[in-house]
Amino acid sequence: MTESLDLKKTVNLPKTNFSQKANLGQSEPARLKKWKEAGLYERIAEARRGREKFILHDGPPYANADIHIGTALNKILKDFVVKSRSMMGFDAPYVPGYDCHGLPIETHVERKLAEKGKNKADIPVSTFRRICREHASTAMNNQTRDFQRLGILGDWENPYLTMSAEYESATARLFGRFLERGYVYKGLRPVYWCIHDQTALAEAEVEYKEHTSPSVYVKFPLRSDPASIDPALAGKKVFFVIWTTTPWTLPANLGIAVHPEFDYSAVEVGDEVYIVASELKGSLAETCSFTNSAELARFKGSKLDRLEAKHAWLDRTSLVMNGEHVTLGEADA
């Protein structure tokens, strides 16, 4: 019987200290502990001191709950950027921060109060603010722990907090400079408003529940010379047709927007001519039951720019303007 050969000894294999198994559950915490004990972030910062700076202005996460896949992905990608810039030789500090104000924190606290049978309206404002502050501090500590566990390097001992006295005073001083230089003014503009929480809302905080709303078509008489659009319209009664699901805004209407690159048609129905987006003339005819209609001319929206129309019922001009935000879709409002 032939003796078995140890073929491994006949092959010149490289030797490595790397373990054949990753054992990430054990190796990663040990590596992170080593980084912290060695002061890796501080040593990198010292080595890059005086070099050209690369500053990542990191939009802070809300300190309202534990991290989720979105916040993790956000921080990991930014960590890639900062570390790569540091490897390129830049002085690339990373100072993490936390947004400690706002509805996300308040709604979490309200939910916790409700679990205890309490209501926000039944406790003093100062008490509610204190509870919110405590909740934000807890969430911040948890997020810091988890971000560090993901291997993100930064000045975790000195994060910026929007609820710290230093941050709030710096904000007040900066606002004071704006005020002194005349950059602050009082004006009117529409904002989203939460009836329940009695506060303004950012667009990102608004969720739309889709539903079908009644809509109206409204015609605006053309005041400018129709022949300036196309000779075929000379002497015709021409109207711009607009579509809206918010008819209560019409009394304030001052303009009509058309896309400069879209095709528009002049459609004759009886003794009137309607200017409408060419792709939508079929749906308009169907909705308004036009039995006999004919296209007299077709042109780009750019040809309509700065024409004047008369308001649908008020003695006022509505200016026709080009706008690239215009779409051809009929939206549910």
C-alpha positions in Angstrom: 0.0 0.0 0.0 1.4 3.3 -1.0 2.1 5.7 1.8 0.0 8.9 1.7 2.0 12.1 0.8 1.6 15.4 2.6 1.3 17.5 -0.5 1.0 20.7 1.6 4.7 20.6 2.2 5.4 20.5 -1.5 3.7 23.8 -2.2 5.2 27.2 -1.5 2.3 28.9 0.3 2.4 32.4 1.7 2.1 32.8 5.5 -0.2 35.4 7.0 -1.3 36.5 10.5 -4.9 37.1 9.2 -7.3 34.6 10.7 -9.0 32.3 8.3 -12.3 33.2 10.0 -13.5 36.8 10.3 -15.1 36.4 13.7 -16.4 39.9 13.3 -18.5 39.7 16.5 -15.3 39.5 18.5 -12.7 41.1 16.3 -14.6 44.4 15.5 -15.2 45.4 19.2 -11.5 44.6 19.9 -10.4 46.7 17.0 -12.6 49.7 17.9 -11.3 49.4 21.5 -7.8 49.5 20.2 -8.5 52.6 18.1 -10.0 54.4 21.1 -7.2 53.5 23.5 -4.6 54.5 20.9 -6.4 57.9 20.3 -6.5 57.1 16.6 -8.7 60.1 15.7 -6.5 62.5 17.7 -3.3 61.1 16.2 -4.6 61.5 12.7 -5.7 65.1 13.4 -2.3 65.9 14.8 -0.5 64.3 11.8 -2.7 66.4 9.4 -2.4 69.7 11.4 -1.5 72.6 9.1 -2.5 70.8 5.9 -5.3 72.1 3.6 -8.6 71.6 5.3 -11.6 69.6 4.1 -14.7 70.3 6.2 -17.8 68.1 6.0 -20.8 70.1 7.1 -22.8 67.3 8.5 -26.5 67.8 8.8 -27.2 66.3 12.3 -29.7 63.5 12.9 -32.7 64.0 15.2 -31.9 62.8 18.8 -35.3 61.2 19.1 -34.7 57.4 18.8 -32.1 54.7 18.0 -30.4 54.8 14.6 -32.1 53.1 11.7 -30.8 52.0 8.3 -31.2 55.5 6.9 -29.2 57.2 9.6 -26.6 54.4 9.5 -26.2 54.7 5.7 -26.0 58.5 5.9 -23.2 58.4 8.5 -21.2 55.5 6.9 -21.1 57.3 3.5 -20.0 60.5 5.1 -17.3 58.6 7.0 -16.1 57.2 3.7 -15.7 60.8 2.4 -13.9 62.1 5.5 -11.5 59.1 5.8 -10.7 59.2 2.1 -9.9 62.9 2.2 -7.7 62.4 5.3 -5.8 59.6 3.4 -5.3 62.1 0.5 -3.4 64.3 3.0 -6.2 66.8 3.9 -6.8 68.0 7.5 -10.3 66.5 7.6 -11.8 66.8 11.0 -15.2 65.3 11.7 -17.3 66.9 14.5 -20.6 65.0 14.9 -23.7 66.8 16.0 -27.3 66.2 17.0 -30.5 68.1 16.4 -32.2 68.2 19.8 -35.3 70.2 19.0 -38.4 69.6 16.9 -41.5 67.5 16.5 -39.8 64.1 16.2 -38.6 64.4 19.8 -41.9 65.9 21.0 -44.0 63.2 19.4 -41.8 60.5 21.0 -42.2 62.1 24.4 -46.0 62.4 23.9 -46.2 58.7 23.1 -44.3 57.8 26.2 -46.6 60.1 28.3 -49.7 58.5 26.8 -48.4 55.0 27.8 -48.4 56.3 31.4 -51.9 57.8 31.0 -50.7 61.4 30.8 -51.4 64.1 28.4 -49.1 66.9 27.2 -51.8 69.5 27.9 -51.9 68.4 31.6 -48.3 69.1 32.5 -46.5 72.5 32.7 -44.6 73.6 29.6 -41.3 73.7 31.6 -41.8 70.1 32.7 -42.5 69.0 29.1 -39.4 70.7 27.9 -37.3 69.0 30.7 -38.7 65.6 29.7 -37.9 66.3 26.0 -34.3 67.3 27.0 -33.8 64.1 28.9 -35.2 62.1 26.1 -32.9 63.8 23.6 -29.9 63.2 25.8 -30.7 59.5 26.1 -31.2 59.1 22.3 -28.0 61.0 21.7 -26.0 58.7 23.9 -27.5 55.6 22.3 -26.8 56.9 18.8 -23.2 57.9 19.7 -22.6 54.3 20.9 -24.1 52.8 17.8 -22.2 55.1 15.4 -18.9 54.3 17.1 -19.8 50.6 16.8 -20.1 51.1 13.1 -16.4 52.3 13.1 -17.1 56.0 12.4 -14.2 58.1 13.5 -14.9 61.6 14.9 -14.6 63.9 17.9 -17.2 62.0 19.8 -16.2 63.5 23.1 -17.1 67.0 21.8 -20.2 66.8 19.6 -22.2 69.9 18.9 -25.7 69.8 20.4 -28.4 72.3 19.4 -29.7 72.3 22.9 -26.4 73.2 24.5 -26.0 76.7 26.0 -23.0 77.3 23.9 -24.8 76.5 20.7 -27.9 78.4 21.6 -25.9 81.5 22.5 -23.8 81.3 19.3 -27.1 81.1 17.3 -28.5 84.2 19.1 -25.3 86.1 18.5 -25.4 85.3 14.8 -29.0 86.2 14.5 -28.1 89.5 16.2 -25.6 90.2 13.5 -28.2 89.5 10.8 -30.5 91.9 12.6 -27.8 94.6 12.8 -27.0 94.4 9.1 -30.7 94.6 8.0 -31.0 91.0 6.8 -34.1 90.3 9.0 -37.5 91.4 7.8 -41.1 90.6 8.5 -43.2 89.3 5.7 -46.0 87.0 4.7 -45.7 83.6 3.2 -47.8 80.4 3.4 -46.5 77.6 5.7 -47.6 74.2 6.6 -49.4 74.2 10.0 -50.1 71.3 12.3 -53.4 71.9 14.1 -52.7 69.2 16.7 -49.3 70.3 17.7 -49.9 74.1 17.0 -46.6 74.5 15.1 -45.2 75.1 11.7 -44.1 72.1 9.7 -41.3 71.6 7.3 -42.3 70.1 3.9 -40.4 66.9 4.8 -42.7 66.5 7.8 -45.9 66.5 5.7 -47.3 63.2 4.5 -49.8 63.4 1.7 -52.9 61.2 1.7 -53.8 60.8 -1.9 -57.4 61.4 -2.9 -59.3 62.5 -5.9 -60.4 66.2 -5.7 -63.0 68.0 -7.8 -61.3 70.1 -10.4 -62.3 73.0 -12.7 -61.3 74.3 -16.1 -61.3 78.1 -16.3 -60.8 80.3 -19.4 -58.9 83.5 -19.3 -59.5 85.9 -22.3 -56.4 86.9 -24.3 -55.8 90.6 -24.1 -52.8 90.7 -26.4 -53.2 90.6 -30.2 -54.0 87.0 -31.2 -52.2 87.5 -34.5 -48.9 87.8 -32.6 -49.2 84.1 -31.8 -50.2 82.9 -35.3 -51.8 84.7 -38.2 -54.6 82.1 -38.2 -55.9 83.6 -34.9 -56.3 87.1 -36.2 -59.7 88.5 -35.3 -60.6 85.4 -33.2 -61.9 85.4 -29.6 -59.0 83.5 -27.9 -58.8 82.2 -24.4 -56.2 80.4 -22.2 -57.6 77.4 -20.5 -56.2 76.5 -17.0 -57.0 73.5 -14.8 -56.9 73.6 -11.0 -58.1 71.6 -8.0 -57.8 74.7 -5.8 -60.4 77.1 -7.2 -60.3 79.2 -4.0 -56.9 80.5 -5.1 -58.3 82.0 -8.4 -59.3 85.4 -6.9 -55.6 86.0 -6.2 -54.4 84.8 -9.6 -51.9 87.1 -11.3 -50.4 84.8 -13.9 -50.6 81.8 -16.1 -47.5 79.5 -16.5 -46.7 77.6 -19.7 -43.6 75.4 -20.3 -41.4 77.0 -23.0 -40.6 73.6 -24.7 -44.1 72.1 -24.7 -46.4 72.2 -27.7 -49.6 74.2 -27.3 -52.6 74.1 -29.7 -55.2 76.8 -30.6 -58.4 74.7 -30.7 -61.5 76.3 -32.2 -64.8 75.3 -30.6 -67.8 77.3 -32.0 -66.9 80.9 -32.1 -64.2 80.7 -29.4 -60.5 79.5 -29.6 -58.9 77.8 -26.6 -55.1 77.6 -26.1 -54.3 74.3 -24.4 -51.3 71.9 -24.2 -51.4 69.8 -27.3 -51.1 66.5 -25.4 -54.1 67.4 -23.3 -56.5 68.8 -25.9 -58.1 65.3 -26.3 -58.8 65.0 -22.6 -60.2 68.6 -22.5 -62.5 67.8 -25.4 -63.7 64.7 -23.7 -64.2 66.3 -20.3 -66.0 69.4 -21.7 -68.0 67.4 -24.3 -66.6 69.3 -27.4 -68.5 67.8 -30.3 -66.9 69.8 -33.1 -63.4 71.2 -32.6 -60.5 72.0 -35.0 -56.9 72.8 -34.4 -56.1 76.2 -36.0 -52.4 76.4 -35.0 -49.7 74.7 -33.0 -46.7 76.5 -31.4 -44.2 76.2 -28.5 -44.9 77.7 -25.1 -42.0 80.0 -25.6 -44.1 82.0 -28.1 -46.7 82.8 -25.4 -44.2 84.3 -22.9 -45.2 87.7 -21.6 -48.6 87.8 -23.4 -51.4 89.3 -21.4 -54.7 87.7 -20.5 -57.6 89.1 -18.6 -58.6 87.5 -15.3 -61.5 85.1 -15.6 -63.9 87.5 -13.9 -62.0 90.4 -12.3 -60.9 93.5 -14.3 -57.2 92.6 -13.9 -54.4 91.4 -16.1 -53.0 87.9 -15.6 -49.5 87.7 -17.2 -48.5 84.6 -19.2 -45.1 83.4 -18.2 -42.7 80.6 -19.1 -42.0 78.1 -16.3 -40.1 74.9 -16.5 -41.9 73.5 -13.4 -45.1 73.1 -15.6 -46.0 69.4 -16.2 -48.5 67.7 -18.5 -49.8 65.3 -15.8 -53.2 65.6 -14.2 -52.4 65.2 -10.5 -54.6 64.1 -7.6 -54.6 66.9 -5.0 
